[in-house]
């Protein structure tokens, strides 16, 4: 069995869940952190990757190394060839899990999926693609079951209309709905209407609005209100996702697309497309890419314990509104 696993696709929620499954594989949670390295290709050095993969595991059969977005670092034929050679020589003492967001139309021509097809003994692949809009009600029914509850088909269809194909948002809404029903009965359509106004999503829109307008005081107030009602890491995922949507939307607008093109291309609900299109018009593609790089650095600092997520978010507000 290969020691290298490549997770790819455009369903970030599913990939994140699979990564947690790998982290949960350690029999002894007390040694899990000592045997786990999380690296972001954009910010790591070659030595960091080499050391993480070749270090001996501590009281465990294998180390787990998670590497995100390799294409951001290995972006030319020379560096990619060297990386592919590295992948072929990962020792049995390590499990290297690579993950990258790839749109369906890019899969067949992506350098790493092409290499994986030719080197199936060296690397295993697993695809995670967003469901189609028409398949979302079924996805929601299954996700409710995965979370230990049930949802009526009509309620699933109503929720699908609200969230589009945003699986992360759908997962969070399902968790709220099941808690609302106390896991004692199936979630109904009236439950969806009562609970799923997608208030957190709206608050994230308001938060990004404040950032785009340079209103630090308002952004800080909205951030702290969100942190009172949401898990910090769930909120972080929503903020990162929103800026990624803004980059994609800005690219569509720069290509003379419109709000309908945004909804269609990104598979989001018209409400999300409307809000995101309005926000994207306030940024240049260069400023959005700069912000996204800041988010990636924060993600790395939080995961390596250099800063708490709450403080990192406060610092981000100051940097973007000063």
JOWO-V632885 format. One record per pair of residues at least 12 apart in sequence whose ideal C-beta (glycine too) atoms are under 8 Angstrom apart, sorted by the first residue. I is the first residue (numbers start at 1). J is the second residue. Records with the same first field share a line. If there is no record, write none. Layout:
I: J ; J
This chain:
1: 124
2: 120 ; 121 ; 122 ; 123 ; 124
3: 62 ; 90 ; 91 ; 92 ; 94 ; 95 ; 96
4: 87 ; 90 ; 95 ; 96 ; 97 ; 98 ; 122 ; 123 ; 124
5: 22 ; 95 ; 96 ; 97 ; 98 ; 123 ; 124 ; 125 ; 126
6: 98 ; 99 ; 100 ; 112 ; 113 ; 116 ; 123 ; 124 ; 125 ; 126
7: 19 ; 97 ; 98 ; 99 ; 100 ; 125 ; 126 ; 128
8: 99 ; 100 ; 101 ; 102 ; 107 ; 110 ; 112 ; 113 ; 125 ; 126 ; 127 ; 128
9: 101 ; 102 ; 104 ; 107 ; 127 ; 128 ; 129 ; 130
10: 101 ; 102 ; 103 ; 104 ; 128 ; 129 ; 130
11: 128 ; 129 ; 130 ; 131 ; 167
12: 101 ; 168 ; 237 ; 241
13: 167 ; 168 ; 171
14: 128 ; 167
15: 99 ; 101 ; 128
16: 168 ; 237
18: 126 ; 128
19: 66 ; 97 ; 99
22: 64 ; 66 ; 95 ; 97
23: 36 ; 64 ; 66
25: 64
26: 60 ; 64
27: 60
28: 59 ; 60
31: 58 ; 59 ; 60
34: 58
35: 57 ; 58 ; 60 ; 62 ; 63 ; 64
36: 63 ; 64 ; 65 ; 66
37: 52 ; 63 ; 64 ; 65 ; 66
38: 66 ; 68 ; 303 ; 304
39: 52 ; 65 ; 66 ; 67 ; 68
40: 67 ; 68 ; 69 ; 296 ; 299 ; 300
41: 67 ; 68 ; 69 ; 70 ; 71 ; 72 ; 73 ; 74
42: 69 ; 72 ; 73 ; 293 ; 296
43: 296 ; 297 ; 300
44: 67 ; 73
49: 65 ; 67 ; 86
50: 86
52: 65 ; 94
53: 65 ; 86 ; 90 ; 91 ; 94 ; 96
54: 91 ; 93 ; 94
56: 93
57: 93 ; 94
61: 93
62: 92 ; 93 ; 94 ; 95
63: 93 ; 94 ; 95
64: 94 ; 95 ; 97
65: 94 ; 95 ; 96 ; 97
66: 97 ; 99
67: 96 ; 97 ; 98 ; 99
68: 98 ; 99 ; 100
69: 99 ; 100 ; 101
70: 83 ; 98 ; 100 ; 112
71: 100 ; 110 ; 111 ; 112
80: 111
84: 115 ; 119
87: 119 ; 122 ; 123
88: 119 ; 122
98: 112
100: 112
104: 129
107: 127
113: 125
130: 165 ; 167 ; 267
131: 165 ; 167
132: 165
133: 160 ; 164 ; 165 ; 267
136: 156 ; 160 ; 163 ; 164 ; 165 ; 170
137: 153 ; 156 ; 157 ; 159 ; 160
138: 156
139: 160 ; 167 ; 170
140: 156 ; 159 ; 160 ; 170 ; 174
141: 153 ; 156
143: 167 ; 170 ; 171 ; 174
144: 156 ; 174 ; 177 ; 178 ; 187
147: 171 ; 174 ; 175 ; 178
148: 178 ; 183
149: 174 ; 177 ; 178 ; 181 ; 183 ; 186 ; 187
150: 185 ; 186 ; 187
151: 174 ; 177 ; 186 ; 187
152: 186 ; 187 ; 188 ; 189
154: 188 ; 189
155: 177 ; 186 ; 187 ; 188 ; 189 ; 191 ; 192
158: 189 ; 192 ; 193
159: 173 ; 174 ; 177 ; 192 ; 196
161: 269
162: 192 ; 196 ; 198 ; 269 ; 271
163: 198 ; 269
164: 263 ; 267 ; 268 ; 269 ; 272
165: 267 ; 268
166: 241 ; 267 ; 268 ; 269 ; 272
168: 237 ; 238 ; 241
169: 198 ; 201 ; 238
172: 200 ; 234
173: 195 ; 196 ; 198
174: 187
176: 195 ; 196
177: 191 ; 192 ; 195 ; 196
180: 194 ; 195
198: 271
200: 226 ; 229 ; 230 ; 235 ; 238
201: 238 ; 272
203: 222 ; 225 ; 226
204: 226 ; 235 ; 238 ; 239 ; 242
205: 242 ; 275 ; 279
206: 222
207: 219 ; 222 ; 223 ; 226 ; 239
208: 239 ; 242 ; 243 ; 246 ; 279
209: 279
210: 222 ; 321
211: 317 ; 320 ; 321
212: 279 ; 282 ; 283
213: 282
214: 320 ; 321
215: 321
216: 317 ; 318 ; 321 ; 322
219: 317 ; 320 ; 321
220: 314 ; 317
223: 313 ; 314 ; 317
227: 310 ; 313
232: 309 ; 310 ; 313
233: 309
235: 313
236: 299 ; 302 ; 309 ; 313
239: 295 ; 313
240: 295 ; 299
242: 276
243: 288 ; 291 ; 292 ; 295
244: 292
245: 266 ; 268 ; 272 ; 276
246: 276 ; 279 ; 280 ; 283 ; 288
247: 285 ; 288 ; 289 ; 292
248: 262 ; 265 ; 266
249: 262 ; 266 ; 273 ; 276 ; 277 ; 279 ; 280
250: 280 ; 283 ; 284 ; 285 ; 288
251: 285
252: 265
253: 277 ; 280 ; 281
254: 285
258: 277
259: 273 ; 274 ; 277
260: 273
262: 276 ; 277
291: 320
294: 316 ; 319 ; 320
295: 316
298: 312 ; 315 ; 316
